[in-house]
Amino acid sequence: MRTDLWGYSETSGHAPGAELIGYRVEASDGHIGKIDRHSEDVGRSYVVVDTGPWIFGHRVLLPAGLVARIVPEDETVHIAATKAEIKDSPPFESGQHEDDLPHLQLIERYYSNRHM
């Protein structure tokens, strides 16, 4: 797996050990939900976003490399993806996909092959 996609960038403002649950999540084109959970596993860090009612409570797993900026003062995480890209991402089921390597590779391929 591409470790750069699964790790927070140095410019994201991520502080190891920071509690991000409940932070507001902003895509490049607007609000998409709140962080439901996150991982800081080396080489496989991610955030799980509960998108709420705008796509019927869909949850998505976003590799940490998509985190553009964390603003602790506003409890906001900015993501380098559009709402449509996130909406169309592979489905995520908590408790099933966190350790499912083929599913994580599917997510990696999806976000690695975006045309921006």
Backbone atoms as SQL, in Angstrom:
CREATE TABLE atoms (id INTEGER PRIMARY KEY, chain TEXT, resi INTEGER, resn TEXT, atom TEXT, x REAL, y REAL, z REAL);
INSERT INTO atoms VALUES
  (1, 'A', 1, 'MET', 'N', 0.843, -1.187, 0.000),
  (2, 'A', 1, 'MET', 'CA', 0.000, 0.000, 0.000),
  (3, 'A', 1, 'MET', 'C', 0.881, 1.240, 0.000),
  (4, 'A', 2, 'ARG', 'N', 0.404, 2.294, -0.613),
  (5, 'A', 2, 'ARG', 'CA', 1.143, 3.557, -0.668),
  (6, 'A', 2, 'ARG', 'C', 1.112, 4.229, 0.699),
  (7, 'A', 3, 'THR', 'N', 2.253, 4.296, 1.356),
  (8, 'A', 3, 'THR', 'CA', 2.284, 4.870, 2.697),
  (9, 'A', 3, 'THR', 'C', 2.005, 6.371, 2.702),
  (10, 'A', 4, 'ASP', 'N', 2.299, 7.087, 1.585),
  (11, 'A', 4, 'ASP', 'CA', 2.045, 8.525, 1.573),
  (12, 'A', 4, 'ASP', 'C', 0.552, 8.833, 1.637),
  (13, 'A', 5, 'LEU', 'N', -0.275, 7.949, 1.102),
  (14, 'A', 5, 'LEU', 'CA', -1.720, 8.154, 1.156),
  (15, 'A', 5, 'LEU', 'C', -2.269, 7.822, 2.545),
  (16, 'A', 6, 'TRP', 'N', -1.589, 6.939, 3.255),
  (17, 'A', 6, 'TRP', 'CA', -2.078, 6.457, 4.551),
  (18, 'A', 6, 'TRP', 'C', -1.391, 7.131, 5.736),
  (19, 'A', 7, 'GLY', 'N', -0.715, 8.235, 5.491),
  (20, 'A', 7, 'GLY', 'CA', -0.087, 8.986, 6.572),
  (21, 'A', 7, 'GLY', 'C', -0.449, 10.457, 6.472),
  (22, 'A', 8, 'TYR', 'N', -0.520, 11.135, 7.607),
  (23, 'A', 8, 'TYR', 'CA', -0.799, 12.566, 7.616),
  (24, 'A', 8, 'TYR', 'C', 0.397, 13.323, 7.040),
  (25, 'A', 9, 'SER', 'N', 0.147, 14.302, 6.190),
  (26, 'A', 9, 'SER', 'CA', 1.246, 15.102, 5.650),
  (27, 'A', 9, 'SER', 'C', 1.802, 15.983, 6.760),
  (28, 'A', 10, 'GLU', 'N', 3.037, 16.375, 6.584),
  (29, 'A', 10, 'GLU', 'CA', 3.682, 17.238, 7.580),
  (30, 'A', 10, 'GLU', 'C', 2.988, 18.593, 7.691),
  (31, 'A', 11, 'THR', 'N', 2.320, 19.022, 6.628),
  (32, 'A', 11, 'THR', 'CA', 1.676, 20.333, 6.619),
  (33, 'A', 11, 'THR', 'C', 0.213, 20.294, 7.068),
  (34, 'A', 12, 'SER', 'N', -0.297, 19.109, 7.430),
  (35, 'A', 12, 'SER', 'CA', -1.708, 18.990, 7.802),
  (36, 'A', 12, 'SER', 'C', -2.030, 19.577, 9.170),
  (37, 'A', 13, 'GLY', 'N', -1.010, 19.713, 10.003),
  (38, 'A', 13, 'GLY', 'CA', -1.255, 20.200, 11.358),
  (39, 'A', 13, 'GLY', 'C', -1.656, 19.090, 12.318),
  (40, 'A', 14, 'HIS', 'N', -1.532, 17.832, 11.878),
  (41, 'A', 14, 'HIS', 'CA', -1.879, 16.705, 12.747),
  (42, 'A', 14, 'HIS', 'C', -0.874, 16.598, 13.879),
  (43, 'A', 15, 'ALA', 'N', -1.390, 16.471, 15.094),
  (44, 'A', 15, 'ALA', 'CA', -0.560, 16.264, 16.270),
  (45, 'A', 15, 'ALA', 'C', -0.823, 14.844, 16.776),
  (46, 'A', 16, 'PRO', 'N', 0.196, 13.994, 16.819),
  (47, 'A', 16, 'PRO', 'CA', -0.014, 12.629, 17.307),
  (48, 'A', 16, 'PRO', 'C', -0.718, 12.625, 18.658),
  (49, 'A', 17, 'GLY', 'N', -1.702, 11.761, 18.772),
  (50, 'A', 17, 'GLY', 'CA', -2.469, 11.653, 20.010),
  (51, 'A', 17, 'GLY', 'C', -3.660, 12.585, 20.094),
  (52, 'A', 18, 'ALA', 'N', -3.814, 13.469, 19.124),
  (53, 'A', 18, 'ALA', 'CA', -4.950, 14.408, 19.131),
  (54, 'A', 18, 'ALA', 'C', -6.256, 13.640, 18.955),
  (55, 'A', 19, 'GLU', 'N', -7.265, 14.038, 19.680),
  (56, 'A', 19, 'GLU', 'CA', -8.593, 13.417, 19.588),
  (57, 'A', 19, 'GLU', 'C', -9.417, 14.184, 18.564),
  (58, 'A', 20, 'LEU', 'N', -9.695, 13.544, 17.427),
  (59, 'A', 20, 'LEU', 'CA', -10.404, 14.210, 16.340),
  (60, 'A', 20, 'LEU', 'C', -11.885, 13.861, 16.277),
  (61, 'A', 21, 'ILE', 'N', -12.332, 12.920, 17.075),
  (62, 'A', 21, 'ILE', 'CA', -13.736, 12.506, 17.022),
  (63, 'A', 21, 'ILE', 'C', -14.637, 13.710, 17.310),
  (64, 'A', 22, 'GLY', 'N', -15.627, 13.882, 16.448),
  (65, 'A', 22, 'GLY', 'CA', -16.564, 14.991, 16.581),
  (66, 'A', 22, 'GLY', 'C', -16.174, 16.221, 15.795),
  (67, 'A', 23, 'TYR', 'N', -14.948, 16.255, 15.278),
  (68, 'A', 23, 'TYR', 'CA', -14.534, 17.409, 14.481),
  (69, 'A', 23, 'TYR', 'C', -15.403, 17.511, 13.233),
  (70, 'A', 24, 'ARG', 'N', -15.703, 18.715, 12.843),
  (71, 'A', 24, 'ARG', 'CA', -16.444, 19.014, 11.612),
  (72, 'A', 24, 'ARG', 'C', -15.510, 18.719, 10.435),
  (73, 'A', 25, 'VAL', 'N', -16.046, 18.153, 9.347),
  (74, 'A', 25, 'VAL', 'CA', -15.236, 17.816, 8.184),
  (75, 'A', 25, 'VAL', 'C', -15.703, 18.627, 6.982),
  (76, 'A', 26, 'GLU', 'N', -14.750, 19.295, 6.350),
  (77, 'A', 26, 'GLU', 'CA', -15.015, 20.122, 5.176),
  (78, 'A', 26, 'GLU', 'C', -14.295, 19.531, 3.976),
  (79, 'A', 27, 'ALA', 'N', -15.043, 19.200, 2.940),
  (80, 'A', 27, 'ALA', 'CA', -14.459, 18.812, 1.660),
  (81, 'A', 27, 'ALA', 'C', -13.996, 20.089, 0.973),
  (82, 'A', 28, 'SER', 'N', -13.375, 19.962, -0.187),
  (83, 'A', 28, 'SER', 'CA', -12.897, 21.159, -0.875),
  (84, 'A', 28, 'SER', 'C', -14.040, 22.056, -1.335),
  (85, 'A', 29, 'ASP', 'N', -15.267, 21.492, -1.386),
  (86, 'A', 29, 'ASP', 'CA', -16.422, 22.283, -1.831),
  (87, 'A', 29, 'ASP', 'C', -17.549, 22.349, -0.799),
  (88, 'A', 30, 'GLY', 'N', -17.217, 22.154, 0.475),
  (89, 'A', 30, 'GLY', 'CA', -18.230, 22.345, 1.512),
  (90, 'A', 30, 'GLY', 'C', -18.262, 21.269, 2.572),
  (91, 'A', 31, 'HIS', 'N', -19.135, 21.472, 3.532),
  (92, 'A', 31, 'HIS', 'CA', -19.276, 20.595, 4.693),
  (93, 'A', 31, 'HIS', 'C', -19.788, 19.211, 4.284),
  (94, 'A', 32, 'ILE', 'N', -19.171, 18.151, 4.867),
  (95, 'A', 32, 'ILE', 'CA', -19.638, 16.796, 4.553),
  (96, 'A', 32, 'ILE', 'C', -20.012, 15.968, 5.769),
  (97, 'A', 33, 'GLY', 'N', -19.660, 16.398, 6.970),
  (98, 'A', 33, 'GLY', 'CA', -20.032, 15.608, 8.136),
  (99, 'A', 33, 'GLY', 'C', -19.089, 15.816, 9.297),
  (100, 'A', 34, 'LYS', 'N', -19.000, 14.770, 10.132),
  (101, 'A', 34, 'LYS', 'CA', -18.156, 14.814, 11.326),
  (102, 'A', 34, 'LYS', 'C', -17.334, 13.538, 11.414),
  (103, 'A', 35, 'ILE', 'N', -16.188, 13.642, 12.081),
  (104, 'A', 35, 'ILE', 'CA', -15.342, 12.467, 12.265),
  (105, 'A', 35, 'ILE', 'C', -15.975, 11.559, 13.314),
  (106, 'A', 36, 'ASP', 'N', -16.151, 10.318, 12.921),
  (107, 'A', 36, 'ASP', 'CA', -16.747, 9.291, 13.768),
  (108, 'A', 36, 'ASP', 'C', -15.672, 8.507, 14.518),
  (109, 'A', 37, 'ARG', 'N', -14.532, 8.305, 13.863),
  (110, 'A', 37, 'ARG', 'CA', -13.379, 7.638, 14.476),
  (111, 'A', 37, 'ARG', 'C', -12.162, 7.926, 13.622),
  (112, 'A', 38, 'HIS', 'N', -10.990, 7.608, 14.170),
  (113, 'A', 38, 'HIS', 'CA', -9.760, 7.795, 13.404),
  (114, 'A', 38, 'HIS', 'C', -8.692, 6.851, 13.914),
  (115, 'A', 39, 'SER', 'N', -7.692, 6.651, 13.088),
  (116, 'A', 39, 'SER', 'CA', -6.585, 5.773, 13.433),
  (117, 'A', 39, 'SER', 'C', -5.283, 6.487, 13.155),
  (118, 'A', 40, 'GLU', 'N', -4.295, 6.198, 13.973),
  (119, 'A', 40, 'GLU', 'CA', -2.957, 6.735, 13.755),
  (120, 'A', 40, 'GLU', 'C', -1.972, 5.604, 13.502),
  (121, 'A', 41, 'ASP', 'N', -2.462, 4.445, 13.064),
  (122, 'A', 41, 'ASP', 'CA', -1.581, 3.315, 12.794),
  (123, 'A', 41, 'ASP', 'C', -0.544, 3.717, 11.750),
  (124, 'A', 42, 'VAL', 'N', 0.709, 3.397, 12.001),
  (125, 'A', 42, 'VAL', 'CA', 1.781, 3.734, 11.074),
  (126, 'A', 42, 'VAL', 'C', 1.531, 3.018, 9.749),
  (127, 'A', 43, 'GLY', 'N', 1.525, 3.785, 8.664),
  (128, 'A', 43, 'GLY', 'CA', 1.310, 3.238, 7.339),
  (129, 'A', 43, 'GLY', 'C', -0.136, 2.934, 7.005),
  (130, 'A', 44, 'ARG', 'N', -1.046, 3.209, 7.940),
  (131, 'A', 44, 'ARG', 'CA', -2.469, 2.977, 7.681),
  (132, 'A', 44, 'ARG', 'C', -3.334, 3.883, 8.566),
  (133, 'A', 45, 'SER', 'N', -3.016, 5.154, 8.555),
  (134, 'A', 45, 'SER', 'CA', -3.814, 6.128, 9.311),
  (135, 'A', 45, 'SER', 'C', -4.996, 6.568, 8.469),
  (136, 'A', 46, 'TYR', 'N', -6.119, 6.810, 9.131),
  (137, 'A', 46, 'TYR', 'CA', -7.327, 7.205, 8.407),
  (138, 'A', 46, 'TYR', 'C', -8.283, 7.918, 9.333),
  (139, 'A', 47, 'VAL', 'N', -9.299, 8.543, 8.726),
  (140, 'A', 47, 'VAL', 'CA', -10.433, 9.087, 9.465),
  (141, 'A', 47, 'VAL', 'C', -11.692, 8.456, 8.888),
  (142, 'A', 48, 'VAL', 'N', -12.658, 8.194, 9.751),
  (143, 'A', 48, 'VAL', 'CA', -13.967, 7.721, 9.312),
  (144, 'A', 48, 'VAL', 'C', -14.923, 8.884, 9.498),
  (145, 'A', 49, 'VAL', 'N', -15.590, 9.249, 8.409),
  (146, 'A', 49, 'VAL', 'CA', -16.484, 10.400, 8.427),
  (147, 'A', 49, 'VAL', 'C', -17.925, 9.927, 8.327),
  (148, 'A', 50, 'ASP', 'N', -18.744, 10.364, 9.289),
  (149, 'A', 50, 'ASP', 'CA', -20.187, 10.143, 9.224),
  (150, 'A', 50, 'ASP', 'C', -20.745, 11.318, 8.448),
  (151, 'A', 51, 'THR', 'N', -21.217, 11.041, 7.245),
  (152, 'A', 51, 'THR', 'CA', -21.666, 12.111, 6.370),
  (153, 'A', 51, 'THR', 'C', -23.051, 12.626, 6.714),
  (154, 'A', 52, 'GLY', 'N', -23.708, 11.997, 7.685),
  (155, 'A', 52, 'GLY', 'CA', -25.012, 12.477, 8.113),
  (156, 'A', 52, 'GLY', 'C', -26.072, 12.371, 7.045),
  (157, 'A', 53, 'PRO', 'N', -27.096, 13.196, 7.124),
  (158, 'A', 53, 'PRO', 'CA', -28.245, 13.035, 6.236),
  (159, 'A', 53, 'PRO', 'C', -28.008, 13.391, 4.776),
  (160, 'A', 54, 'TRP', 'N', -26.919, 14.101, 4.435),
  (161, 'A', 54, 'TRP', 'CA', -26.798, 14.524, 3.034),
  (162, 'A', 54, 'TRP', 'C', -26.604, 13.362, 2.082),
  (163, 'A', 55, 'ILE', 'N', -26.107, 12.212, 2.564),
  (164, 'A', 55, 'ILE', 'CA', -26.147, 10.983, 1.764),
  (165, 'A', 55, 'ILE', 'C', -26.612, 9.828, 2.655),
  (166, 'A', 56, 'PHE', 'N', -27.634, 10.118, 3.433),
  (167, 'A', 56, 'PHE', 'CA', -28.353, 9.136, 4.241),
  (168, 'A', 56, 'PHE', 'C', -27.482, 8.383, 5.241),
  (169, 'A', 57, 'GLY', 'N', -26.659, 9.123, 5.977),
  (170, 'A', 57, 'GLY', 'CA', -25.906, 8.529, 7.069),
  (171, 'A', 57, 'GLY', 'C', -24.778, 7.627, 6.631),
  (172, 'A', 58, 'HIS', 'N', -24.327, 7.783, 5.434),
  (173, 'A', 58, 'HIS', 'CA', -23.228, 7.006, 4.871),
  (174, 'A', 58, 'HIS', 'C', -21.946, 7.301, 5.644),
  (175, 'A', 59, 'ARG', 'N', -21.156, 6.274, 5.919),
  (176, 'A', 59, 'ARG', 'CA', -19.837, 6.475, 6.519),
  (177, 'A', 59, 'ARG', 'C', -18.786, 6.147, 5.486),
  (178, 'A', 60, 'VAL', 'N', -17.726, 6.929, 5.487),
  (179, 'A', 60, 'VAL', 'CA', -16.629, 6.703, 4.561),
  (180, 'A', 60, 'VAL', 'C', -15.308, 6.692, 5.315),
  (181, 'A', 61, 'LEU', 'N', -14.400, 5.856, 4.840),
  (182, 'A', 61, 'LEU', 'CA', -13.059, 5.803, 5.392),
  (183, 'A', 61, 'LEU', 'C', -12.161, 6.586, 4.439),
  (184, 'A', 62, 'LEU', 'N', -11.515, 7.611, 4.962),
  (185, 'A', 62, 'LEU', 'CA', -10.642, 8.454, 4.157),
  (186, 'A', 62, 'LEU', 'C', -9.199, 8.282, 4.625),
  (187, 'A', 63, 'PRO', 'N', -8.291, 7.923, 3.727),
  (188, 'A', 63, 'PRO', 'CA', -6.884, 7.834, 4.107),
  (189, 'A', 63, 'PRO', 'C', -6.394, 9.165, 4.660),
  (190, 'A', 64, 'ALA', 'N', -5.513, 9.116, 5.647),
  (191, 'A', 64, 'ALA', 'CA', -5.019, 10.327, 6.306),
  (192, 'A', 64, 'ALA', 'C', -4.316, 11.271, 5.344),
  (193, 'A', 65, 'GLY', 'N', -3.803, 10.752, 4.236),
  (194, 'A', 65, 'GLY', 'CA', -3.138, 11.606, 3.254),
  (195, 'A', 65, 'GLY', 'C', -4.070, 12.602, 2.590),
  (196, 'A', 66, 'LEU', 'N', -5.386, 12.385, 2.716),
  (197, 'A', 66, 'LEU', 'CA', -6.361, 13.337, 2.165),
  (198, 'A', 66, 'LEU', 'C', -6.626, 14.504, 3.107),
  (199, 'A', 67, 'VAL', 'N', -6.149, 14.408, 4.346),
  (200, 'A', 67, 'VAL', 'CA', -6.341, 15.498, 5.306),
  (201, 'A', 67, 'VAL', 'C', -5.407, 16.635, 4.918),
  (202, 'A', 68, 'ALA', 'N', -5.995, 17.717, 4.451),
  (203, 'A', 68, 'ALA', 'CA', -5.217, 18.876, 4.011),
  (204, 'A', 68, 'ALA', 'C', -4.809, 19.748, 5.197),
  (205, 'A', 69, 'ARG', 'N', -5.729, 19.903, 6.148),
  (206, 'A', 69, 'ARG', 'CA', -5.463, 20.821, 7.260),
  (207, 'A', 69, 'ARG', 'C', -6.379, 20.495, 8.432),
  (208, 'A', 70, 'ILE', 'N', -5.827, 20.518, 9.609),
  (209, 'A', 70, 'ILE', 'CA', -6.596, 20.353, 10.844),
  (210, 'A', 70, 'ILE', 'C', -6.523, 21.677, 11.595),
  (211, 'A', 71, 'VAL', 'N', -7.695, 22.186, 11.982),
  (212, 'A', 71, 'VAL', 'CA', -7.758, 23.455, 12.718),
  (213, 'A', 71, 'VAL', 'C', -8.365, 23.163, 14.092),
  (214, 'A', 72, 'PRO', 'N', -7.509, 22.880, 15.093),
  (215, 'A', 72, 'PRO', 'CA', -8.022, 22.516, 16.412),
  (216, 'A', 72, 'PRO', 'C', -8.910, 23.584, 17.052),
  (217, 'A', 73, 'GLU', 'N', -8.592, 24.865, 16.809),
  (218, 'A', 73, 'GLU', 'CA', -9.374, 25.950, 17.412),
  (219, 'A', 73, 'GLU', 'C', -10.833, 25.919, 16.962),
  (220, 'A', 74, 'ASP', 'N', -11.062, 25.488, 15.725),
  (221, 'A', 74, 'ASP', 'CA', -12.423, 25.406, 15.178),
  (222, 'A', 74, 'ASP', 'C', -12.970, 23.985, 15.183),
  (223, 'A', 75, 'GLU', 'N', -12.128, 23.031, 15.639),
  (224, 'A', 75, 'GLU', 'CA', -12.477, 21.605, 15.589),
  (225, 'A', 75, 'GLU', 'C', -12.954, 21.228, 14.184),
  (226, 'A', 76, 'THR', 'N', -12.111, 21.572, 13.200),
  (227, 'A', 76, 'THR', 'CA', -12.433, 21.337, 11.802),
  (228, 'A', 76, 'THR', 'C', -11.278, 20.617, 11.112),
  (229, 'A', 77, 'VAL', 'N', -11.635, 19.669, 10.253),
  (230, 'A', 77, 'VAL', 'CA', -10.663, 18.966, 9.417),
  (231, 'A', 77, 'VAL', 'C', -11.031, 19.239, 7.964),
  (232, 'A', 78, 'HIS', 'N', -10.072, 19.732, 7.200),
  (233, 'A', 78, 'HIS', 'CA', -10.277, 20.017, 5.779),
  (234, 'A', 78, 'HIS', 'C', -9.708, 18.860, 4.964),
  (235, 'A', 79, 'ILE', 'N', -10.496, 18.369, 4.021),
  (236, 'A', 79, 'ILE', 'CA', -10.135, 17.213, 3.207),
  (237, 'A', 79, 'ILE', 'C', -9.859, 17.660, 1.771),
  (238, 'A', 80, 'ALA', 'N', -8.821, 17.102, 1.159),
  (239, 'A', 80, 'ALA', 'CA', -8.460, 17.418, -0.224),
  (240, 'A', 80, 'ALA', 'C', -9.210, 16.493, -1.177),
  (241, 'A', 81, 'ALA', 'N', -10.525, 16.608, -1.166),
  (242, 'A', 81, 'ALA', 'CA', -11.407, 15.852, -2.064),
  (243, 'A', 81, 'ALA', 'C', -12.745, 16.583, -2.095),
  (244, 'A', 82, 'THR', 'N', -13.460, 16.408, -3.190),
  (245, 'A', 82, 'THR', 'CA', -14.777, 17.040, -3.302),
  (246, 'A', 82, 'THR', 'C', -15.836, 16.181, -2.615),
  (247, 'A', 83, 'LYS', 'N', -16.992, 16.778, -2.380),
  (248, 'A', 83, 'LYS', 'CA', -18.109, 16.031, -1.809),
  (249, 'A', 83, 'LYS', 'C', -18.506, 14.880, -2.718),
  (250, 'A', 84, 'ALA', 'N', -18.510, 15.100, -4.025),
  (251, 'A', 84, 'ALA', 'CA', -18.878, 14.036, -4.968),
  (252, 'A', 84, 'ALA', 'C', -17.880, 12.883, -4.913),
  (253, 'A', 85, 'GLU', 'N', -16.595, 13.198, -4.831),
  (254, 'A', 85, 'GLU', 'CA', -15.580, 12.135, -4.736),
  (255, 'A', 85, 'GLU', 'C', -15.781, 11.309, -3.474),
  (256, 'A', 86, 'ILE', 'N', -16.067, 11.983, -2.389),
  (257, 'A', 86, 'ILE', 'CA', -16.265, 11.275, -1.122),
  (258, 'A', 86, 'ILE', 'C', -17.546, 10.463, -1.174),
  (259, 'A', 87, 'LYS', 'N', -18.607, 11.036, -1.721),
  (260, 'A', 87, 'LYS', 'CA', -19.885, 10.326, -1.828),
  (261, 'A', 87, 'LYS', 'C', -19.752, 9.057, -2.654),
  (262, 'A', 88, 'ASP', 'N', -18.945, 9.101, -3.709),
  (263, 'A', 88, 'ASP', 'CA', -18.787, 7.966, -4.614),
  (264, 'A', 88, 'ASP', 'C', -17.693, 6.992, -4.190),
  (265, 'A', 89, 'SER', 'N', -17.086, 7.223, -3.041),
  (266, 'A', 89, 'SER', 'CA', -16.010, 6.341, -2.579),
  (267, 'A', 89, 'SER', 'C', -16.567, 4.969, -2.195),
  (268, 'A', 90, 'PRO', 'N', -15.702, 3.958, -2.115),
  (269, 'A', 90, 'PRO', 'CA', -16.169, 2.622, -1.736),
  (270, 'A', 90, 'PRO', 'C', -16.909, 2.654, -0.396),
  (271, 'A', 91, 'PRO', 'N', -17.935, 1.817, -0.254),
  (272, 'A', 91, 'PRO', 'CA', -18.698, 1.790, 1.001),
  (273, 'A', 91, 'PRO', 'C', -17.821, 1.342, 2.159),
  (274, 'A', 92, 'PHE', 'N', -18.201, 1.766, 3.352),
  (275, 'A', 92, 'PHE', 'CA', -17.444, 1.405, 4.544),
  (276, 'A', 92, 'PHE', 'C', -18.398, 0.897, 5.618),
  (277, 'A', 93, 'GLU', 'N', -18.070, -0.244, 6.173),
  (278, 'A', 93, 'GLU', 'CA', -18.827, -0.809, 7.291),
  (279, 'A', 93, 'GLU', 'C', -17.897, -0.914, 8.488),
  (280, 'A', 94, 'SER', 'N', -18.195, -0.173, 9.540),
  (281, 'A', 94, 'SER', 'CA', -17.388, -0.215, 10.751),
  (282, 'A', 94, 'SER', 'C', -17.390, -1.625, 11.319),
  (283, 'A', 95, 'GLY', 'N', -16.219, -2.080, 11.722),
  (284, 'A', 95, 'GLY', 'CA', -16.090, -3.411, 12.281),
  (285, 'A', 95, 'GLY', 'C', -15.805, -4.479, 11.240),
  (286, 'A', 96, 'GLN', 'N', -15.921, -4.115, 9.954),
  (287, 'A', 96, 'GLN', 'CA', -15.652, -5.074, 8.884),
  (288, 'A', 96, 'GLN', 'C', -14.467, -4.673, 8.026),
  (289, 'A', 97, 'HIS', 'N', -14.351, -3.410, 7.700),
  (290, 'A', 97, 'HIS', 'CA', -13.386, -2.997, 6.690),
  (291, 'A', 97, 'HIS', 'C', -12.076, -2.418, 7.224),
  (292, 'A', 98, 'GLU', 'N', -11.963, -2.130, 8.504),
  (293, 'A', 98, 'GLU', 'CA', -10.741, -1.516, 9.023),
  (294, 'A', 98, 'GLU', 'C', -9.514, -2.392, 8.797),
  (295, 'A', 99, 'ASP', 'N', -9.668, -3.709, 8.913),
  (296, 'A', 99, 'ASP', 'CA', -8.545, -4.635, 8.773),
  (297, 'A', 99, 'ASP', 'C', -8.643, -5.491, 7.521),
  (298, 'A', 100, 'ASP', 'N', -9.523, -5.136, 6.611),
  (299, 'A', 100, 'ASP', 'CA', -9.738, -5.889, 5.379),
  (300, 'A', 100, 'ASP', 'C', -8.803, -5.324, 4.307),
  (301, 'A', 101, 'LEU', 'N', -7.639, -5.966, 4.122),
  (302, 'A', 101, 'LEU', 'CA', -6.627, -5.447, 3.204),
  (303, 'A', 101, 'LEU', 'C', -7.149, -5.244, 1.781),
  (304, 'A', 102, 'PRO', 'N', -7.898, -6.187, 1.188),
  (305, 'A', 102, 'PRO', 'CA', -8.419, -5.923, -0.160),
  (306, 'A', 102, 'PRO', 'C', -9.328, -4.685, -0.216),
  (307, 'A', 103, 'HIS', 'N', -10.114, -4.458, 0.837),
  (308, 'A', 103, 'HIS', 'CA', -10.982, -3.276, 0.852),
  (309, 'A', 103, 'HIS', 'C', -10.156, -1.998, 0.985),
  (310, 'A', 104, 'LEU', 'N', -9.136, -2.026, 1.831),
  (311, 'A', 104, 'LEU', 'CA', -8.265, -0.859, 1.979),
  (312, 'A', 104, 'LEU', 'C', -7.529, -0.567, 0.670),
  (313, 'A', 105, 'GLN', 'N', -7.148, -1.607, -0.060),
  (314, 'A', 105, 'GLN', 'CA', -6.505, -1.415, -1.361),
  (315, 'A', 105, 'GLN', 'C', -7.490, -0.820, -2.373),
  (316, 'A', 106, 'LEU', 'N', -8.759, -1.209, -2.280),
  (317, 'A', 106, 'LEU', 'CA', -9.796, -0.626, -3.135),
  (318, 'A', 106, 'LEU', 'C', -9.920, 0.871, -2.878),
  (319, 'A', 107, 'ILE', 'N', -9.940, 1.257, -1.605),
  (320, 'A', 107, 'ILE', 'CA', -10.006, 2.674, -1.237),
  (321, 'A', 107, 'ILE', 'C', -8.757, 3.400, -1.742),
  (322, 'A', 108, 'GLU', 'N', -7.614, 2.770, -1.575),
  (323, 'A', 108, 'GLU', 'CA', -6.366, 3.371, -2.043),
  (324, 'A', 108, 'GLU', 'C', -6.389, 3.590, -3.555),
  (325, 'A', 109, 'ARG', 'N', -6.822, 2.610, -4.323),
  (326, 'A', 109, 'ARG', 'CA', -6.907, 2.760, -5.778),
  (327, 'A', 109, 'ARG', 'C', -7.889, 3.869, -6.153),
  (328, 'A', 110, 'TYR', 'N', -9.024, 3.910, -5.453),
  (329, 'A', 110, 'TYR', 'CA', -10.031, 4.930, -5.748),
  (330, 'A', 110, 'TYR', 'C', -9.438, 6.335, -5.595),
  (331, 'A', 111, 'TYR', 'N', -8.786, 6.608, -4.475),
  (332, 'A', 111, 'TYR', 'CA', -8.269, 7.953, -4.243),
  (333, 'A', 111, 'TYR', 'C', -6.961, 8.224, -4.980),
  (334, 'A', 112, 'SER', 'N', -6.220, 7.198, -5.359),
  (335, 'A', 112, 'SER', 'CA', -4.991, 7.391, -6.123),
  (336, 'A', 112, 'SER', 'C', -5.258, 7.701, -7.579),
  (337, 'A', 113, 'ASN', 'N', -6.411, 7.284, -8.086),
  (338, 'A', 113, 'ASN', 'CA', -6.724, 7.438, -9.504),
  (339, 'A', 113, 'ASN', 'C', -7.712, 8.549, -9.794),
  (340, 'A', 114, 'ARG', 'N', -7.842, 9.504, -8.891),
  (341, 'A', 114, 'ARG', 'CA', -8.760, 10.621, -9.119),
  (342, 'A', 114, 'ARG', 'C', -8.223, 11.524, -10.205),
  (343, 'A', 115, 'HIS', 'N', -9.114, 12.103, -10.952),
  (344, 'A', 115, 'HIS', 'CA', -8.725, 13.085, -11.972),
  (345, 'A', 115, 'HIS', 'C', -9.132, 14.460, -11.464),
  (346, 'A', 116, 'MET', 'N', -8.145, 15.207, -11.027),
  (347, 'A', 116, 'MET', 'CA', -8.425, 16.516, -10.453),
  (348, 'A', 116, 'MET', 'C', -7.856, 17.598, -11.335);
